[in-house]
Amino acid sequence: YTYVLDLTPGRDAVMSEFSSDARRNVRKTDDDAYRILETGREEIDDVIDHLSRRHEQQNVTYPITTDYVETLYDRLPDGAVRTSVCQVDGTYATGMITLEDETTVYRWQGGGRPIGDVDVPVNDLLDWRLICDAIDRGRERYDLVGANTPQLCEYKSKFGPELVSYQAAERGTRTMQM
């Protein structure tokens, strides 16, 4: 399963589906407390390193490498891979790498627990910014990518998404695997 937000009704309608906590975090956080930047290729390493360290803390292997994401960034059409970061006091706190097609922005990698002692809801703010940017670019959906990870479901569900199933092949013939 995955979680998908319908962006077609616009910002106000999308925001109205958020939990009260998420709405408060977005509306009440002082704009001077953080800065969100779309950085492109430059911050890919910071995001991947952040997630890799977070996975290590949980004794889980993180399979995505900086080289892999940079290759995608270089080979896919402009705008298909985007990197955004949230800074607090001028320092990286969290980041997100999204994938995008004509209709959907996919929240692919990122949103890890903030680095350092951060008293700003950086992930809520970053997701809201990505949602707003997607709406501004005329995208119809924001896919939170995955409702199969229990420790992430509570966070992702606070944006009021629809639970959507998808198909995945886990085993196949030798030809399919190739």
URJO-V564464 format. One record per backbone hydrogen bond with DSSP energy under -1.0 kcal/mol. CO is the residue of the C=O (numbers start at 1). NH is the residue of the N-H. If there is no record, write none. Layout:
co: {CO	CO}
nh: {NH	NH}
//
This chain:
co: {1	2	3	4	5	7	10	11	12	14	15	19	20	21	22	23	24	30	35	37	41	43	44	45	46	47	48	49	50	51	52	53	55	56	65	66	67	68	69	70	71	72	77	80	82	83	83	84	85	86	86	87	88	91	93	94	95	96	97	98	99	103	103	104	105	106	106	109	116	120	121	122	123	124	125	126	127	128	129	130	131	132	133	134	135	140	141	142	143	149	149	152	153	155	156	157	158	162	164	173	174}
nh: {147	164	144	162	142	10	14	15	16	17	18	23	24	25	26	27	28	33	87	85	44	47	48	49	50	51	52	53	54	55	56	57	60	59	69	70	71	72	73	74	75	76	80	100	98	39	40	96	37	93	94	35	91	88	115	86	111	84	109	82	106	140	141	101	143	99	108	97	118	122	125	126	127	128	129	130	131	132	133	134	135	136	137	139	138	7	105	5	107	152	153	156	157	158	159	160	19	4	2	177	178}
//
